[in-house]
Amino acid sequence: MVGKLLIRGMLAGIAAGLLTFSFARVVGEPQVDQAISLEEHTHAAQGEAPEPELVSRATQASYGLFTGVMVYGASIGGIFALVFAYARGRTGRMSARALSAWIALAAFVALAVVPNIKYPANPPSVGDPDTIGYRTGLFFLMIAISLAVTVFSLKVRGRLAAKWGGWNGSIAALVLFVVVIGAIEAALPGINEVPAAFPAVLLWKFRVAALGMQALLWSVIGLLFGTLVERLERSRDRQDSLSARGA
């Protein structure tokens, strides 16, 4: 059964990757092009020679983007299926669609929203190249912390729900999550390397596009995977019913 879920998770991830790639091409890449153009004009005004391209911009925006998004989508879809398989049967009578949607929402918040609140995405011309390793490390640290706090809050929710009821337990766990994440983000060092002359509108559009890609990816995986699993379960139930009648 896990193998069948894994296949469906990867298929959902591939479908999500295709839609995310289309969104990135239409919404995200124009912002990247503007940021690169701005960087080139700045370097030219300062008399600096342009750096040689190891990979052409056309390749980056087409084949490179497509390959990266598709591999990421398939991988995330497979991991999503494994998480679903673990959660299935431990969440009461929740349907496959509902469980899939809730897992996708939790993943989007933990992996995309929370880290980007503290360390939002920046276009190519923003940031000091000497600090890229430091900034990347902090971003992934925020992801790890967010996942840990999410798991902890869900466990607390399960215990409180048994005492206070599902609704009250969920609210208490949500408040706990917000308080803990807020305290951690306040304690972690902030990074602001955006030049004062960088267009605020371009920065905003780029960050919205980056978060929009994540929202689209997780929405498609959550909804499509849940649908595929429900069809699988209905097919299995029909086969079991026919087998029982035959016996």
N, C-alpha and C positions, 0 to 999 in steps of 0.2 A: 504493500500500500504506500509506503514511504517513497518507493521508487516512482510510482505513478504521480504522486504529489510533486516530487522533484521535477519530473518532466513538465508538468503543467505550470509549475512555478517559473521554470526557465522560458517556457513559451510565453507566459504573461510578461516576463521581463523583456523578451525580445520585442513583443508588440509595444510595450511601453517605451523601449529604446527607439523604435521607429518614429513614434509620435514625438518623443522628446527631441530627437534629431531634427525633425521638421520644425519644431518650435524654436530650437536653437538657431537654425539657419535663418528663419524669418525674423525672430525677435532679438536674439542674442548677438549674432555675428555683426550686424550693423553697428552695434555699440562698441564691439571690439575693434572694428575697422576705424571708427572715429577716434578711439583712444590711441591706436597705433599711429594714425595720421597726426594727431596732436603731438605725440612723442617725437615723431620724425621732424616736425616743424620746429619743435623746441631745440632739438639737437642741431638742426641746420642753423638756427639763429645763433647758437653758441659756438658755431664753427666746428662742431664735432662730426667726424666721418661716420656714416651709417654702418652699423654692425652687419657682417655678412649673415645671410639666412642659411641655416643648416637645412631647414625644410621650408619650402615656399609657402607663402601665405595662402595661396590657392589650395595647396594640398592640405594644409592645416584645417581650413574651413570646410573641406569636403570629405576626402577619404579619411584623413586623420580624425576629424570630429566623428564621422560615422562609425569608424572602428572602435574608438574609445567609448562612445555612448552604447553601442551594441554589446560590447564585452561587459561593460558595467551593468547594463540592464539584465543580461542573462545571469550574471553572477549574483546580483541582488535578488533576482527572482528565485534562484535556487536556494539561497540562504533564507529567503522569506518562506519558502515551502517547508523548510526544516523547522523553522520557528512555529509555523502553523501546525505541523505534525505534533510538535511537543505540546502546544497549547490545547489542541483538540482533545476533548474529553476532560479537560481540567477547568473548563469554563461553563459548567452547567449545561443547559439545553440550548445554548446559543447556536444559531444556524451557521452554516459554513460562510455564507455571504457576510453576515454580521461580524463574525469573528475575523474574517479576512479584512474587512473594512476597518475594524478597530485596531488591528495590528498595524495596518498601513498608516493609520493616523498617528499612532504612537511612534512609529518609526520616523515619520516625517517630522514630528515635533522634536524627537530626541536627536536625530541625525542631521536635520537641516535647520529648523527654526532656532533651537537653543544655541548651537554653535555660531550661527550667523548673527544672532543678537549681539554677542560679545565680539566676534571677529568676522564682520561681514566681508563678502567677496569684493575684490578690487580689480579694475581693468588692468591690462598689461602695463600701462605707463605709470601706475601708482605703486609706490613701495620702493624701499631701498634694497637693491640686489644683495647687499651684504647681510641683511637680516631675514632673508627668505627662509632659511632653515629654522631659525628661531620662531618665526611667525607660523610656519607649517607645523612645528612641534606643538605650539600652544593650541592651534586649531584642533589637531587630533587629540590632544589632551582633553579639550573641552568636549569632544565627541565621546571619549571614553567615560568621562565623568557623567555626562548626560545619560548615557546608557545605564551606568551603574545606579544613578539616582532613580531612573525610570523603573528598573527592576525592583529596587528597594521599595519604592512607592506602591508598586503593584502588590508586593507581598504584604505591606502594611494594610493596603486596601482589603485584601482577602481576610485578614484577621479582624479588622474593624467591622467589615460587613457582617461577620458572624455575630458580633455583639450589638451593633447599632443599626443593622440593615444595610442593604446594598447602596441606597441613595446616600445616606449619611456617611457611610464608609468611603464612597467614591469622592465625595466633596472633601472629606478630611485628607485623603491621600493626595488629591489635587493641590490643596493648600500646602501640604508638606512638600510636594515637588516644587512648587513655585518658590517657597521660602528658602529651601536648600539651594536650588539653582541660583536664585537671586544673590544669596550670600556668597556662593562660590564665585560667581561672575564678578561680584564687587571686589573680591579678594585677589583674583587673578590680574596680572598686569594688563593694562590697556595698550593698544597700538593704534596710532593715528599718523600715518605717513602720507596722507593725501595732501598734495601741494595746494597752497592757498589759491593759486590761479586755475586749478583744475575745475572745469564746468560742473556745477552741482547737479544740473539736470542730467548730464551724461552719466555721472556717478550713480545717481538714483535709478536711471533706466537700466544700467548694467546690473545693479544689485537686485532689482525687481525681476529681471530676466533670469538671473542665476537662481533665485528662489523659486521662480515660476517653473523652471525646468524640473526642480526637485518635486514640486507640488504635482506636476503632471505625471512624472514617473511613478510616484507612490500611489496616486489616485488610480491610474490604469492598472497597476499591479494588484492593488487591493480589490478593485471591483471585478476585474477580469478573472483573477485567480479564484475568487469566491464563486463566480458563476461556473467555472470549469469544474471545481470540486463538487458543487451541488449536482451537476450533471453526472459526474462520476459516481456519486453516492446513490443517485436515483437508478442508474444503470445496474449498480451492484445489488440494490434492493430488489429490483425486478428479477435479476438472475437468482437471487436467494429464494424469492417467492416461487419461481418456476421450479427450482430444485426441490423445494419443500412439497409442491404439488405432485411432482414426479415420484417422490419417495412415498 
